[in-house]
Amino acid sequence: MRAGVDRLLTRDPDGVGDLLRGRLGFLTNDLATTRDLEVSRVALHRAGLQVVRYLSPEHGLSGRAREGEHVAGGTDRTTGLPVVSLYGDHVRPDGTDLAGLDAVVVDLPDVGARFYTYVWTLSHVLEACAEHDVAVIVLDRPNPLGGSMEHVEGPVLDEDCHSLVGRWSMPLRHSLTIGELTRHWARTRGIDVDLRVVRVEGWERTTTALSTPTWPWVPPSPNMPSPTTALLYPGTCLVEGVNLSEGRSTAVPFRALGAPWIDGEDLADAFAALDLPGVRAVPYGFTPLVRDWAHQPCEGVLLHVTDVEAFRPVRTGVALLRTVALLHPGLLAETEQRGLQPGESDATPLERLFGRRGAFDAITGGAWDAPGALDVPGWQETTAEDLLYR
């Protein structure tokens, strides 16, 4: 299996050679690597492409900044090239950022969840490039959660909750690659841009990072240490919208959740009684160093995926929040606004993550518990023209 960057470096794939002879911007970070684990931007520099400017998403060009931390632009120490941050005082490149470019090359790792910010940074770049007549070349990567349409989970985002964790209507677990998403947006949003996608070679929609031990996993952001974490993330990231710790700063971020007032054994027993497919929870104690309950001992559960094919992360995350609310009446609450980007909706953090107004009351009240409530039956037909892989 070879990602788009690997194919770009070995030949002229998918008809992009004409653009590669021009002046290029490169939207990427150091967590995007080749198959041989060379940082993509280093590999492109070594190959002699005329990259003249970097654009960086959340976590910065290095990929090391904390979640939500605004990052300043600057100069790359290795190449001496300027770096434009798209996670600081502006999220969309302007005419100065794109001046003199023939194309913007994009190589970003993704985890297949709607609220992962890299893809929404790309959406802003796509629109800005259309406005300034700059082409876009997306170096595609496999979706680590796989591309099976049977695994798609909603809800579909209500655009009244738009933010950099979701701008446009799409499911929470979408089963598309970053290249397919870009094609879908260009078509359905009427974005008139010269878009080229360098496809992945050797990837099938049923392939996941967990089912491919030889897939070199480089954490795409500081709290995404493993493919198991990525698979849980579409559900457990909802914890960021309430007053629980999602285990950031521990060895098991997004696998653990808890608070000082939770009884881990009671929560594990109540979760087991739900008999959700493909997942188990065991009592687990931890002390987070950041965000909710920082430096305070917490009790909760640690999640284990037992069947990748059967597991449904969003259903699991919703069930966990409702179970905590039932076990501890009045203690679970929504978190306050933090770190809004320019132009974002005034929806609460949980509403932006879940994609619906009134998310807290609906989830804790059981409105999303019914079988099939999170299904998105029309998504396959909606995206059929944009798919690149079987």
Secondary structure as GFF3:
##gff-version 3
##sequence-region A 1 390
A	DSSP	alpha_helix	4	10	.	.	.	ID=ss1
A	DSSP	three_ten_helix	13	15	.	.	.	ID=ss2
A	DSSP	alpha_helix	17	20	.	.	.	ID=ss3
A	DSSP	beta_strand	24	28	.	.	.	ID=ss4
A	DSSP	alpha_helix	40	46	.	.	.	ID=ss5
A	DSSP	beta_strand	51	56	.	.	.	ID=ss6
A	DSSP	beta_strand	74	75	.	.	.	ID=ss7
A	DSSP	beta_strand	82	85	.	.	.	ID=ss8
A	DSSP	alpha_helix	95	98	.	.	.	ID=ss9
A	DSSP	beta_strand	103	107	.	.	.	ID=ss10
A	DSSP	alpha_helix	117	131	.	.	.	ID=ss11
A	DSSP	beta_strand	135	139	.	.	.	ID=ss12
A	DSSP	three_ten_helix	149	151	.	.	.	ID=ss13
A	DSSP	three_ten_helix	159	161	.	.	.	ID=ss14
A	DSSP	alpha_helix	178	188	.	.	.	ID=ss15
A	DSSP	beta_strand	195	198	.	.	.	ID=ss16
A	DSSP	alpha_helix	227	236	.	.	.	ID=ss17
A	DSSP	three_ten_helix	237	241	.	.	.	ID=ss18
A	DSSP	beta_strand	256	259	.	.	.	ID=ss19
A	DSSP	alpha_helix	264	274	.	.	.	ID=ss20
A	DSSP	beta_strand	279	286	.	.	.	ID=ss21
A	DSSP	beta_strand	298	305	.	.	.	ID=ss22
A	DSSP	alpha_helix	313	327	.	.	.	ID=ss23
A	DSSP	alpha_helix	349	354	.	.	.	ID=ss24
A	DSSP	alpha_helix	359	364	.	.	.	ID=ss25
A	DSSP	alpha_helix	379	383	.	.	.	ID=ss26
A	DSSP	three_ten_helix	384	386	.	.	.	ID=ss27
###
